[in-house]
Amino acid sequence: MIQIFKKYEVWKIAALITLTAVFGAAMVNAGDAAKILPIKPVPNIVSGEAPTTENKKSLFHGGGFINRVGKDEQGKNIMVINDLLKYLAPSVHYYSTNGDILSISRFGVGKEVGYLVNQKKEITDLYLLEK
């Protein structure tokens, strides 16, 4: 039968069979519907409100370890937390986890923090997570 078809036609048939097999396998797996995971709503915390529950980390909009503190090219205050660039709001409040007001000098590279952001995604409240 190979002698009937030229070489390039055999490759076309082999490619067609392969594509049909892949498509058939995809159709079999298509029956497994993707599961939708539940979404926990973001807690309703306003700026300046200290978290008071036992699981404090879940009340923050984000958090992690400080990698860098400084200014960007335009002179805006920035903080890199867990390798993500975050802009600081013009007025930032600094707190301990129990709600005490802290100095900005306590928030250095390597410190673990939690933060709240405003609608512009700027950090408005920064919490030092001391163990």
DSSP file with accessible surface (Angstrom, degrees, kcal/mol):
  #  RESIDUE AA STRUCTURE BP1 BP2  ACC     N-H-->O    O-->H-N    N-H-->O    O-->H-N    TCO  KAPPA ALPHA  PHI   PSI    X-CA   Y-CA   Z-CA
    1    1 A M    >>        0   0  163      0, 0.0     4,-1.3     0, 0.0     3,-0.7   0.000 360.0 360.0 360.0 -32.1    0.0    0.0    0.0
    2    2 A I  T 34  +     0   0  133      1,-0.2     8,-0.1     2,-0.2     0, 0.0   0.834 360.0  59.1 -64.2 -30.8    2.9    2.3    0.7
    3    3 A Q  T 34 S+     0   0  193      1,-0.2    -1,-0.2     3,-0.0     4,-0.1   0.799  99.9  57.0 -69.1 -24.9    4.0    1.9   -2.9
    4    4 A I  T <4 S+     0   0  135     -3,-0.7     2,-0.3     2,-0.1    -1,-0.2   0.913 105.3  56.0 -71.0 -43.2    0.6    3.3   -4.1
    5    5 A F  S  < S-     0   0   69     -4,-1.3     2,-0.1     1,-0.1     0, 0.0  -0.656  88.0-121.0 -90.8 146.8    1.1    6.5   -2.2
    6    6 A K     >  -     0   0  132     -2,-0.3     4,-1.5     1,-0.1     3,-0.5  -0.395  34.7-101.5 -76.1 164.3    4.0    8.8   -2.7
    7    7 A K  H  > S+     0   0  177      1,-0.2     4,-1.5     2,-0.2     3,-0.3   0.906 120.4  50.6 -56.5 -45.5    6.2    9.5    0.4
    8    8 A Y  H  > S+     0   0  121      1,-0.2     4,-1.5     2,-0.2    -1,-0.2   0.831 106.4  55.5 -68.1 -28.1    4.7   13.0    1.1
    9    9 A E  H  > S+     0   0   67     -3,-0.5     4,-2.1     2,-0.2    -1,-0.2   0.861 102.9  55.9 -71.9 -32.8    1.1   11.6    1.0
   10   10 A V  H  X S+     0   0   50     -4,-1.5     4,-2.6    -3,-0.3    -2,-0.2   0.920 107.2  49.8 -63.3 -41.7    2.0    9.1    3.7
   11   11 A W  H  X S+     0   0  189     -4,-1.5     4,-2.4     1,-0.2    -1,-0.2   0.878 108.4  53.1 -66.8 -34.3    3.1   11.9    6.0
   12   12 A K  H  X S+     0   0  138     -4,-1.5     4,-2.3     2,-0.2    -1,-0.2   0.931 111.1  46.0 -65.5 -42.2   -0.1   13.8    5.3
   13   13 A I  H  X S+     0   0   74     -4,-2.1     4,-2.6     2,-0.2    -2,-0.2   0.924 112.4  50.4 -66.9 -42.9   -2.2   10.7    6.3
   14   14 A A  H  X S+     0   0   38     -4,-2.6     4,-2.4     1,-0.2    -1,-0.2   0.911 111.2  49.0 -62.4 -40.9    0.0   10.1    9.4
   15   15 A A  H  X S+     0   0   52     -4,-2.4     4,-2.7     2,-0.2    -1,-0.2   0.914 111.0  50.6 -65.1 -40.4   -0.5   13.8   10.4
   16   16 A L  H  X S+     0   0  110     -4,-2.3     4,-2.3     2,-0.2    -2,-0.2   0.919 110.9  48.3 -64.5 -41.3   -4.2   13.6    9.9
   17   17 A I  H  X S+     0   0  110     -4,-2.6     4,-2.3     2,-0.2    -2,-0.2   0.923 112.1  49.7 -65.2 -41.7   -4.5   10.4   12.0
   18   18 A T  H  X S+     0   0   85     -4,-2.4     4,-2.5     2,-0.2    -2,-0.2   0.934 111.6  47.6 -63.2 -46.7   -2.4   12.0   14.7
   19   19 A L  H  X S+     0   0  119     -4,-2.7     4,-2.7     1,-0.2     5,-0.2   0.900 111.2  51.5 -62.7 -38.3   -4.6   15.2   14.8
   20   20 A T  H  X S+     0   0   87     -4,-2.3     4,-2.5    -5,-0.2    -1,-0.2   0.916 110.7  48.7 -65.4 -40.0   -7.7   13.0   14.8
   21   21 A A  H  X S+     0   0   64     -4,-2.3     4,-2.5     2,-0.2    -2,-0.2   0.922 112.7  47.4 -66.3 -42.9   -6.4   11.1   17.8
   22   22 A V  H  X S+     0   0   92     -4,-2.5     4,-2.4     2,-0.2    -2,-0.2   0.929 113.2  48.2 -64.7 -44.9   -5.4   14.2   19.7
   23   23 A F  H  X S+     0   0  137     -4,-2.7     4,-2.2    -5,-0.2    -2,-0.2   0.917 111.5  50.6 -61.6 -42.5   -8.8   15.8   19.0
   24   24 A G  H  X S+     0   0   34     -4,-2.5     4,-1.9     2,-0.2    -2,-0.2   0.916 110.5  48.9 -62.9 -42.2  -10.6   12.6   20.1
   25   25 A A  H  X S+     0   0   53     -4,-2.5     4,-2.1     1,-0.2    -1,-0.2   0.898 110.5  51.6 -64.6 -38.4   -8.6   12.5   23.4
   26   26 A A  H  X S+     0   0   53     -4,-2.4     4,-1.2     1,-0.2    -1,-0.2   0.894 108.3  51.3 -65.8 -37.4   -9.4   16.2   24.0
   27   27 A M  H  X S+     0   0  109     -4,-2.2     4,-0.5     2,-0.2    -1,-0.2   0.875 108.0  52.1 -68.8 -35.6  -13.1   15.5   23.5
   28   28 A V  H >< S+     0   0  112     -4,-1.9     3,-0.9     1,-0.2    -2,-0.2   0.934 113.1  44.4 -64.8 -43.2  -13.0   12.7   26.0
   29   29 A N  H >< S+     0   0  103     -4,-2.1     3,-1.4     1,-0.2    -1,-0.2   0.687  96.5  76.9 -74.8 -16.8  -11.4   14.9   28.6
   30   30 A A  H 3< S+     0   0   66     -4,-1.2    -1,-0.2     1,-0.3    -2,-0.2   0.759  80.7  70.1 -67.3 -20.0  -13.8   17.7   27.8
   31   31 A G  T << S+     0   0   64     -3,-0.9     2,-1.3    -4,-0.5    -1,-0.3   0.747  77.9  86.2 -68.4 -22.6  -16.4   15.9   29.8
   32   32 A D  S <  S-     0   0  126     -3,-1.4    -1,-0.1    -4,-0.2     2,-0.1  -0.676  80.0-148.2 -80.2  98.1  -14.5   16.7   33.0
   33   33 A A        -     0   0   83     -2,-1.3     2,-0.1     1,-0.1    -2,-0.1  -0.393  18.8-106.0 -69.6 143.2  -16.0   20.1   33.7
   34   34 A A        -     0   0   96     -2,-0.1     2,-0.4     1,-0.1    -1,-0.1  -0.456  34.4-126.0 -67.2 137.7  -13.7   22.7   35.4
   35   35 A K        -     0   0  192     -2,-0.1     2,-0.6    -3,-0.1    -1,-0.1  -0.719  13.7-134.5 -89.2 138.0  -14.6   23.2   39.0
   36   36 A I        -     0   0  166     -2,-0.4    -1,-0.0     1,-0.0     0, 0.0  -0.817  21.0-139.0 -92.4 122.3  -15.2   26.7   40.2
   37   37 A L        -     0   0  138     -2,-0.6     2,-0.1     1,-0.1    -1,-0.0  -0.526  23.8-103.5 -80.4 147.6  -13.5   27.4   43.5
   38   38 A P        -     0   0  125      0, 0.0     2,-0.5     0, 0.0    -1,-0.1  -0.394  30.8-141.6 -69.2 146.8  -15.2   29.4   46.2
   39   39 A I        -     0   0  154     -2,-0.1     0, 0.0     0, 0.0     0, 0.0  -0.950   4.5-144.6-112.9 124.4  -14.2   33.0   46.6
   40   40 A K        -     0   0  189     -2,-0.5     2,-0.0     1,-0.1     0, 0.0  -0.739  27.9-118.5 -83.7 131.0  -13.9   34.5   50.0
   41   41 A P        -     0   0  117      0, 0.0     3,-0.1     0, 0.0    -1,-0.1  -0.334  31.4 -99.5 -68.4 150.5  -15.0   38.1   50.0
   42   42 A V        -     0   0  107      1,-0.1    17,-0.1    19,-0.0    19,-0.1  -0.517  47.5-105.5 -66.6 132.6  -12.4   40.7   51.0
   43   43 A P        -     0   0   45      0, 0.0     2,-1.4     0, 0.0    -1,-0.1  -0.297  28.6-114.6 -62.4 148.9  -13.0   41.7   54.6
   44   44 A N        +     0   0  152     -3,-0.1     2,-0.4     2,-0.0    15,-0.0  -0.667  54.9 153.4 -88.5  89.0  -14.6   45.1   55.1
   45   45 A I        -     0   0   25     -2,-1.4     2,-0.2    14,-0.1     3,-0.1  -0.966  29.5-150.5-119.1 133.5  -11.8   47.0   56.9
   46   46 A V    >   -     0   0   89     -2,-0.4     3,-1.8     1,-0.1    72,-0.0  -0.664  37.1 -80.7-100.2 159.6  -11.5   50.8   56.7
   47   47 A S  T 3  S+     0   0   68     -2,-0.2    -1,-0.1     1,-0.2     3,-0.1  -0.265 115.4  23.3 -58.7 136.7   -8.2   52.7   56.9
   48   48 A G  T 3  S+     0   0   36      1,-0.3     2,-0.6    45,-0.1    -1,-0.2   0.369  89.6 123.1  89.2  -4.1   -7.0   53.2   60.4
   49   49 A E    <   -     0   0   92     -3,-1.8    -1,-0.3    76,-0.0    50,-0.1  -0.794  55.7-141.0 -95.2 119.0   -8.9   50.3   61.9
   50   50 A A        -     0   0   28     -2,-0.6     2,-0.1    -3,-0.1    47,-0.1  -0.570  22.4-109.9 -79.5 139.1   -6.6   47.8   63.6
   51   51 A P        +     0   0   11      0, 0.0     5,-0.1     0, 0.0    -1,-0.1  -0.447  34.9 180.0 -65.9 140.9   -7.3   44.1   63.2
   52   52 A T        +     0   0  127     -2,-0.1     2,-0.1     3,-0.1     4,-0.1   0.452  44.0  96.2-124.7  -2.0   -8.6   42.5   66.4
   53   53 A T  S    S-     0   0   70      2,-0.1     3,-0.2     1,-0.1     6,-0.1  -0.386  81.7-110.1 -88.8 170.4   -9.3   38.9   65.6
   54   54 A E  S    S+     0   0  193      1,-0.2     2,-1.5    -2,-0.1     3,-0.2   0.889 112.8  57.7 -65.8 -39.7   -6.9   35.9   66.3
   55   55 A N    >   +     0   0  103      1,-0.2     3,-0.9     2,-0.1     4,-0.3  -0.546  66.8 163.3 -93.4  76.4   -6.2   35.4   62.6
   56   56 A K  G >   +     0   0   63     -2,-1.5     3,-1.7    -3,-0.2     4,-0.4   0.836  63.1  65.6 -65.9 -36.1   -4.9   38.8   61.8
   57   57 A K  G >  S+     0   0  114      1,-0.3     3,-1.0    -3,-0.2    -1,-0.2   0.806  94.0  60.3 -61.7 -28.1   -3.2   38.0   58.5
   58   58 A S  G <  S+     0   0   67     -3,-0.9    -1,-0.3     1,-0.2    -2,-0.2   0.643  96.4  62.7 -75.4 -11.7   -6.5   37.2   56.8
   59   59 A L  G <  S+     0   0   29     -3,-1.7    -1,-0.2    -4,-0.3     2,-0.2   0.558  87.3  89.2 -87.9 -10.1   -7.7   40.8   57.5
   60   60 A F  S <  S-     0   0   21     -3,-1.0    56,-0.2    -4,-0.4     3,-0.1  -0.559  74.8-135.8 -87.9 154.3   -5.0   42.4   55.3
   61   61 A H  S    S-     0   0   73     54,-1.9     2,-0.3     1,-0.2    55,-0.2   0.713  85.9 -24.9 -75.1 -22.4   -5.3   43.1   51.6
   62   62 A G  E     +A  115   0A  19     53,-1.2    53,-2.7    -5,-0.0     2,-0.3  -0.975  65.7 168.3-172.8 176.3   -1.7   41.8   51.3
   63   63 A G  E     +A  114   0A  33     -2,-0.3     2,-0.3    51,-0.3    51,-0.2  -0.988  12.3 128.5 178.2-179.5    1.5   41.1   53.1
   64   64 A G  E     -A  113   0A   8     49,-2.6    49,-3.3    -2,-0.3     2,-0.4  -0.976  61.6 -31.7 147.4-158.6    4.9   39.5   53.1
   65   65 A F  E     -A  112   0A  96     -2,-0.3    17,-2.5    47,-0.2     2,-0.4  -0.785  57.7-115.7 -99.6 138.9    8.5   40.4   53.7
   66   66 A I  E     +E   81   0B   1     45,-2.4    44,-3.0    -2,-0.4    15,-0.2  -0.567  32.8 174.2 -73.9 124.7    9.9   43.9   52.8
   67   67 A N  E     +     0   0B  66     13,-3.6     2,-0.3    -2,-0.4    14,-0.2   0.706  66.2   0.7 -98.5 -29.7   12.5   43.6   50.0
   68   68 A R  E     -E   80   0B 125     12,-1.3    12,-2.7    40,-0.1     2,-0.4  -0.979  51.8-162.9-161.2 145.4   13.1   47.3   49.5
   69   69 A V  E     +E   79   0B  64     -2,-0.3     2,-0.3    10,-0.2    10,-0.2  -0.999  46.4  84.3-130.3 134.1   12.0   50.7   50.7
   70   70 A G  E     -E   78   0B  24      8,-2.1     8,-3.2    -2,-0.4     2,-0.3  -0.946  68.5 -59.5 174.4-150.5   12.6   53.9   48.7
   71   71 A K  E     -E   77   0B 119     -2,-0.3     6,-0.2     6,-0.3     2,-0.1  -0.925  36.9-131.4-127.5 152.5   11.4   56.2   45.9
   72   72 A D    >   -     0   0   19      4,-2.2     3,-1.6    -2,-0.3     6,-0.0  -0.219  45.8 -81.2 -90.1-172.0   10.8   55.6   42.2
   73   73 A E  T 3  S+     0   0  175      1,-0.3    -1,-0.0     2,-0.1    -2,-0.0   0.787 131.2  50.9 -63.2 -28.8   12.0   57.7   39.3
   74   74 A Q  T 3  S-     0   0  136      2,-0.1    -1,-0.3     1,-0.0     0, 0.0   0.435 120.9-106.5 -88.8  -0.4    9.2   60.2   39.8
   75   75 A G  S <  S+     0   0   40     -3,-1.6     2,-0.2     1,-0.3    -2,-0.1   0.553  70.3 145.3  89.3   8.2    9.9   60.6   43.5
   76   76 A K        -     0   0  121      1,-0.1    -4,-2.2    -5,-0.0    -1,-0.3  -0.582  56.4-107.7 -80.1 142.5    6.9   58.6   44.7
   77   77 A N  E     -E   71   0B  73     11,-0.3    11,-2.4    -2,-0.2     2,-0.3  -0.514  46.0-179.8 -70.8 131.9    7.4   56.5   47.9
   78   78 A I  E     -EF  70  87B   3     -8,-3.2    -8,-2.1    -2,-0.3     2,-0.3  -0.877  19.8-165.3-130.1 161.9    7.5   52.8   47.1
   79   79 A M  E     -EF  69  86B   1      7,-2.6     7,-2.5    -2,-0.3     2,-0.6  -0.973  14.4-145.3-145.8 131.8    7.9   49.5   49.0
   80   80 A V  E     -EF  68  85B  22    -12,-2.7   -13,-3.6    -2,-0.3   -12,-1.3  -0.908  21.9-178.4 -99.4 117.8    8.7   46.2   47.4
   81   81 A I  E >  S-EF  66  84B   3      3,-2.4     3,-1.4    -2,-0.6   -15,-0.2  -0.983  70.9 -14.2-121.7 121.1    7.0   43.4   49.4
   82   82 A N  T 3  S-     0   0   80    -17,-2.5    -1,-0.2    -2,-0.5   -16,-0.1   0.911 129.1 -55.3  52.1  44.7    7.5   39.8   48.3
   83   83 A D  T 3  S+     0   0  136    -18,-0.3     2,-0.5     1,-0.2    -1,-0.3   0.660 114.0 119.4  65.1  18.7    9.0   41.0   45.0
   84   84 A L  E <   -F   81   0B 102     -3,-1.4    -3,-2.4     2,-0.0     2,-0.4  -0.967  64.5-127.3-115.4 128.2    5.9   43.1   44.2
   85   85 A L  E     -F   80   0B  87     -2,-0.5     2,-0.4    -5,-0.2    -5,-0.2  -0.562  30.3-175.9 -74.5 126.1    6.2   46.9   43.8
   86   86 A K  E     -F   79   0B  51     -7,-2.5    -7,-2.6    -2,-0.4     2,-0.3  -0.985  17.3-139.6-125.1 134.9    3.7   48.7   46.0
   87   87 A Y  E     -F   78   0B  83     34,-0.5    36,-2.9    -2,-0.4     2,-0.4  -0.723  18.0-131.9 -90.7 144.2    3.2   52.5   46.1
   88   88 A L  E     -b  123   0A  17    -11,-2.4   -11,-0.3    -2,-0.3    36,-0.2  -0.769  20.6-118.7 -95.3 139.1    2.6   54.2   49.4
   89   89 A A  E     -     0   0A   6     34,-2.7     3,-0.2    -2,-0.4    -1,-0.1  -0.264  33.5-103.3 -66.2 160.3   -0.3   56.7   49.8
   90   90 A P  E    S+     0   0A 129      0, 0.0     2,-0.5     0, 0.0    -1,-0.1   0.849 116.3  37.9 -56.8 -31.6    0.7   60.3   50.7
   91   91 A S  E    S+     0   0A  78      2,-0.0     2,-0.4    34,-0.0    -2,-0.1  -0.932  77.5 179.6-125.1 106.4   -0.4   59.6   54.3
   92   92 A V  E     -     0   0A  23     -2,-0.5     2,-0.4    -3,-0.2    33,-0.2  -0.883  17.4-146.3-109.0 138.5    0.5   56.1   55.6
   93   93 A H  E     -b  125   0A  77     31,-2.5    33,-2.8    -2,-0.4     2,-0.5  -0.890  11.3-152.5-103.4 134.6   -0.3   54.9   59.1
   94   94 A Y  E     +b  126   0A  35     -2,-0.4     8,-2.7     8,-0.4     2,-0.3  -0.920  22.1 170.4-112.6 127.7    2.2   52.5   60.7
   95   95 A Y  E     -bC 127 101A  25     31,-3.0    33,-2.8    -2,-0.5     6,-0.2  -0.901  32.6-126.2-133.4 159.1    1.0   50.0   63.3
   96   96 A S  E >   -b  128   0A   9      4,-2.3     3,-1.7    -2,-0.3    33,-0.1  -0.463  48.6 -96.4 -88.0 174.0    2.0   47.0   65.3
   97   97 A T  T 3  S+     0   0   34     31,-0.8    32,-0.1     1,-0.3    -1,-0.1   0.775 126.0  54.7 -68.2 -21.5   -0.3   44.0   65.2
   98   98 A N  T 3  S-     0   0  104      2,-0.1    -1,-0.3   -48,-0.0   -48,-0.1   0.390 124.8-100.4 -92.5   6.4   -2.0   45.0   68.4
   99   99 A G  S <  S+     0   0   22     -3,-1.7     2,-0.1     1,-0.3    -2,-0.1   0.432  72.4 144.7  97.8  -1.5   -2.8   48.5   66.9
  100  100 A D        -     0   0   94      1,-0.1    -4,-2.3    -5,-0.0    -1,-0.3  -0.460  55.5-110.6 -69.9 142.9   -0.1   50.6   68.6
  101  101 A I  B     -C   95   0A 142     -6,-0.2     2,-0.3    -2,-0.1    -6,-0.3  -0.566  40.7-168.7 -75.3 134.2    1.3   53.4   66.4
  102  102 A L        -     0   0   29     -8,-2.7    -8,-0.4    -2,-0.3     2,-0.2  -0.785  22.6-105.6-120.1 165.9    4.8   52.8   65.3
  103  103 A S    >   -     0   0   65     -2,-0.3     3,-1.7     1,-0.1     4,-0.2  -0.600  28.1-120.7 -86.3 151.3    7.6   54.8   63.6
  104  104 A I  G >  S+     0   0   88      1,-0.3     3,-2.0    -2,-0.2    -1,-0.1   0.794 108.1  73.9 -62.3 -24.2    8.4   54.2   60.0
  105  105 A S  G 3  S+     0   0   97      1,-0.3    -1,-0.3     3,-0.0     3,-0.0   0.736  85.7  63.9 -64.8 -19.1   12.0   53.4   61.1
  106  106 A R  G <  S+     0   0   99     -3,-1.7     2,-1.1     1,-0.2    -1,-0.3   0.636  87.3  78.4 -76.8 -13.6   10.7   50.0   62.4
  107  107 A F    <   +     0   0    8     -3,-2.0     2,-0.2    -4,-0.2    -1,-0.2  -0.713  66.4 144.2-102.6  85.6    9.7   49.0   58.9
  108  108 A G    >   -     0   0   27     -2,-1.1     3,-1.9     1,-0.2   -42,-0.3  -0.566  57.0 -58.8-114.8 179.7   13.0   47.9   57.2
  109  109 A V  T 3  S+     0   0  104      1,-0.3   -42,-0.2    -2,-0.2    -1,-0.2  -0.306 121.5  24.3 -59.7 134.3   14.2   45.3   54.8
  110  110 A G  T 3  S+     0   0   48    -44,-3.0    -1,-0.3     1,-0.3     2,-0.2   0.255  89.4 127.4  94.2 -10.5   13.4   41.8   55.9
  111  111 A K    <   -     0   0   93     -3,-1.9   -45,-2.4   -45,-0.1     2,-0.4  -0.555  59.8-125.0 -80.2 143.7   10.5   42.7   58.2
  112  112 A E  E     +A   65   0A  29     17,-0.3    17,-2.8   -47,-0.2     2,-0.3  -0.750  38.8 174.1 -90.0 131.3    7.2   40.9   57.8
  113  113 A V  E     -AD  64 128A   0    -49,-3.3   -49,-2.6    -2,-0.4     2,-0.3  -0.908  27.3-152.4-135.1 159.7    4.3   43.2   57.2
  114  114 A G  E     -AD  63 127A   1     13,-2.1    13,-3.3    -2,-0.3     2,-0.3  -0.938  25.0-167.6-123.6 151.8    0.6   43.2   56.4
  115  115 A Y  E     -AD  62 126A  16    -53,-2.7   -54,-1.9    -2,-0.3   -53,-1.2  -0.964  20.8-145.3-143.7 158.8   -1.0   46.1   54.6
  116  116 A L  E     - D   0 125A   4      9,-2.2     8,-2.7    -2,-0.3     9,-1.4  -0.930  22.9-155.7-116.5 146.2   -4.3   47.7   53.6
  117  117 A V  E     - D   0 123A  30     -2,-0.4     6,-0.2     6,-0.3     2,-0.1  -0.843   7.9-132.3-122.1 159.3   -4.7   49.6   50.3
  118  118 A N    >   -     0   0   53      4,-2.0     3,-1.9    -2,-0.3    -1,-0.0  -0.247  48.5 -80.2 -93.6-170.8   -7.0   52.3   49.0
  119  119 A Q  T 3  S+     0   0  198      1,-0.3    -1,-0.0     2,-0.1    -2,-0.0   0.755 131.6  57.4 -66.4 -23.0   -8.9   52.4   45.7
  120  120 A K  T 3  S-     0   0  162      2,-0.1    -1,-0.3     1,-0.0     3,-0.1   0.352 117.9-113.7 -85.5   4.9   -5.8   53.4   43.9
  121  121 A K  S <  S+     0   0  151     -3,-1.9   -34,-0.5     1,-0.3     2,-0.4   0.741  70.9 142.4  66.6  24.8   -4.0   50.3   45.3
  122  122 A E        -     0   0   38    -36,-0.1    -4,-2.0   -34,-0.1     2,-0.3  -0.775  60.1-107.1 -92.5 143.0   -1.7   52.5   47.4
  123  123 A I  E     +bD  88 117A   0    -36,-2.9   -34,-2.7    -2,-0.4    -6,-0.3  -0.521  43.0 167.2 -71.3 125.8   -0.8   51.3   50.8
  124  124 A T  E     +     0   0A  15     -8,-2.7   -31,-2.5    -2,-0.3     2,-0.4   0.685  66.8  31.8-108.1 -31.1   -2.6   53.3   53.5
  125  125 A D  E     -bD  93 116A   0     -9,-1.4    -9,-2.2   -33,-0.2     2,-0.5  -0.998  64.7-167.7-133.9 130.1   -1.9   51.2   56.6
  126  126 A L  E     -bD  94 115A   0    -33,-2.8   -31,-3.0    -2,-0.4     2,-0.5  -0.975   4.6-162.8-123.1 127.2    1.1   49.1   57.3
  127  127 A Y  E     -bD  95 114A   0    -13,-3.3   -13,-2.1    -2,-0.5     2,-0.6  -0.933  15.3-137.6-113.1 127.7    1.2   46.6   60.1
  128  128 A L  E     -bD  96 113A   2    -33,-2.8     2,-1.2    -2,-0.5   -31,-0.8  -0.726  15.1-150.6 -83.0 119.9    4.5   45.1   61.5
  129  129 A L        +     0   0   20    -17,-2.8     2,-0.3    -2,-0.6   -17,-0.3  -0.724  23.1 177.8 -95.8  87.3    3.9   41.4   62.0
  130  130 A E              0   0   96     -2,-1.2   -33,-0.0   -19,-0.1   -19,-0.0  -0.696 360.0 360.0 -91.2 144.4    6.3   40.6   64.9
  131  131 A K              0   0  205     -2,-0.3    -1,-0.0     0, 0.0    -2,-0.0  -0.581 360.0 360.0 -95.3 360.0    6.4   37.2   66.3
